[in-house]
Amino acid sequence: MNTKEQILQMVKDGDIDINEGVKLLEALGIGNRPTPTHTKSKLRIVVDSADGDKVRINVPTSLLKAGVDIASKLNINGNPVDMKGIDMDMIMQAIEDGSSGEIVDIDTKDGDTVKIFIE
């Protein structure tokens, strides 16, 4: 496993957060390589619970492509966010196609909302 793969695995395992992973990659000169415009995009996940809890996650899409399973790490008050109905393969395809804008919009009967954007 090369250094880049080790850093990405550490992010995936939760040993370091995404920002630390990006800093390590940049320190190694990996994050400074020119990339196509759409790979500089970010996946934004916005979760608002009816109880007033708010979760905001911004992830460079390049980390998602490397296999970081962000959906499994979302929770509010220690409870996992229900991601049923969200097709992560569809999201990855939209990223690869260079799509942008809102791609998921969920409003539950309990008043919780989940929105996913590519910017």
Summary of the structure (lengths in Angstrom):
residues: 119
radius of gyration: 15.1
end to end distance: 30.8
largest distance: 46.9
contacts: 298
relative contact order: 0.17
helix: 35%
strand: 26%
